[in-house]
Amino acid sequence: MLAEHYGPSASQRLAESIANLGTMGRRAWLGLLGIAVGCAAVVALLNVGHSAALQSRQLFQGMGSELLVATLQRDSETPAMTAQPPQLSAVSPLLISAAPLAMAPVEVRLGAISEALMVTGSTPALATVLDLTADQGRLLSEHDAHSPYLLLGAIAAQQLQACVGDQLQLGRYLFEVIGILAPIGYNPLLPVAVDDGLLIPLQAMRRLSSAPQISAVVALARNSQSVRVAADELAGDLRMQLPGAEVEVQVPQQLLDGMASQARLFSWLLAGLGAIALLVGGVGVMNVMLMSVIERRREIGVRMALGARPVDIAWLFLLEAVILASGGAVLGSMVGVLAAWLFAWLSGWDFALDPWSIPLGVVSALLIGVFFGLQPALAAARLQPVAALRDE
């Protein structure tokens, strides 16, 4: 026959701890709120960092993960790459197309309207690389290489109030508008804002500048898996065509990887701030439990005199701290998610729940509760019955 289990059962300990917390009143609620605030800070900050990272990744991924941008930097002894189309179309089977860019700021006039705009000279391949379409008129073709034709960006067309067929004065020359581009939005990867400027044939840049220079090359890889290899081949080909020039090819995936690494670091920094708030809440729980031990010394002495073991006393106070931490963790998790959603909504982001935020918040709150509740529990268990009963 098994010996009868000595001491209260787990359900009895739990019920008694809850009843004791009820007698604490406001102090118990203050301890719970301290844990809740800390847990809410951890959950909210992790979700804010997660939503911000996803928002940034979506922004850049929507700009073409197969796009390559090569910038050309020359020193005084390096010959310029003048406005002649480089032979890039057959550089590599990994590239769909590539287009050079030569840019210059120009004063553009149409009647009484005058605007300072950026003019970009390029080849018809630019439409393939950037997926340009004409909202009105047509795009530039190979036959327009030496013609005074131009394409207007969507915003530039509104600024100039221009239509297809209008004659725009660029410097001393007149250019005919043959098309107005559909808006493509701002792309920070590109060295030029297409919507805000004008596109003309690369050779036509000689009408605006005596020695126009190609400052960048944009290319489109066939797939995202071959982007890095295509970037290396593009850089090598440009270095062959322009010896001594410094060529740097920007790969969007490298930017996305760097952003992901920074986002993880940012999220952990935010979590660290939340952990500080959680530690403050844990100190509050410890203060509540220490005050409870001091006030209940006679009760502890009576329990021990009636046969309660030190482990029973320790469990009683430790469970009270764990219950406070559990209640604070549940409340804090809900408040933290709500706060993160509200912040994302006010910022105009799509809220994305970090799957690790709630487990981390709850587990950290429970660990804090156990850690800071252990010392008061051990202090209660070490009390001597005679000394406890003697206290007035």
C-alpha positions, 0 to 999 in steps of 0.5 A: 500500500502506497504511503499517503502523500504529505502536504497540500495538493497542487490544486490546494496550493493554487487555490490558496495562493489565489485567495491570498492575492485577493486579500492583497487588493491594490498591491497585487494589481500594481504588481500585475500591472508592472509585469503587464507593462513590461511584457506589453513593451516587449511584444509591442516593440518586437512587432513594430520592428517586425512590421517595419522590416517587412514594410521596407522589404516589400517596398524594395522587392516591388522595385525589381529584384532582377534589376542591376545598377552599375555606377561608373566613377572615373579619375582625372586620368581615365578617359570618359565613356562618351554617349555611345551605346556600349555593346552590352546586349550580348554581354551575357545570356544571364541578362535580358537587356542593358541600357546606358544612362547619361544625365544632365539638368536642363531648363525646359520651356513650353510657352510661358512655362519653364521648369528645371528638369533632369534629362536622361539620354538612353537607348530603347532598351531602357523601356525593357529594363524598367518596364516602361509603357507609354500612357500617350503616344509611343516609346523611343525606337532604334530609328529615333537615335538621331532625332530630336524626340523625347518622352515625358515622365508623368509628373513632368508632363503635368508640370509643363502641361504638355501633350504629345506633339508639343515642341519643348525647348531644351537649351537652344534646341527644340524637341518634339514630345512623341510620348508621355510615360505611364507613372512607375513610381519612385525607385531609390535603386535608380540614379534617376527619377523617371516620372520627374524627368525627360528621356531622349535618345542617347546620341541626342545628348550631344545637342545639350552637352559637348561631351556627354558622359555615361554615368550609369548602366541599368540591366535586367537579369533573367531571374533572381537566382542568376543576379549575382553572377550577372552582376559580376559579368556586367562589371567585368564587361564595363571595366573592359570597355572603360579601363581604369574606371571604378565600376560598382554594381548594386544588386537589390538582393544585397540591399535586401539582405543588409536590410534584413540583418539591420531589421533583426538587430533593430528588433533585438534592440527594441526587445532589449528596451522592453526587457528593461521595462520588464525588469522594472515590473519584476522588481515591483513584484518582488517588493509586493511579495516582500511586503506580503512576507513581512505582514504575514510573519505570524501566519507563517509561524502558525502554519509551521507550528501546525506542521507546514514544511519550509517547502510548503511555505516557499511554494505558497509565496512562489505560486503567488508571484507566478500567478501575478506574472502569468496574469501580467503576461496574458494582459501584457501580450494582448495590450502589446499586440494592440499597441503594435497594430495601432502604431502600424495603422497610424504609420500606414503600414500593413501590420504583421504579427511576429510569431516569436513576439508573444512566446518571448513576451510570455516566457520572459514575463514568467521567468521574471516572475519566478526569478523575483519571486524566488527570493521572497519565497525563500525568505519566508521558508527560512523563518523560524516558527518561534521568531515568527510567532513572537512578532507583534 
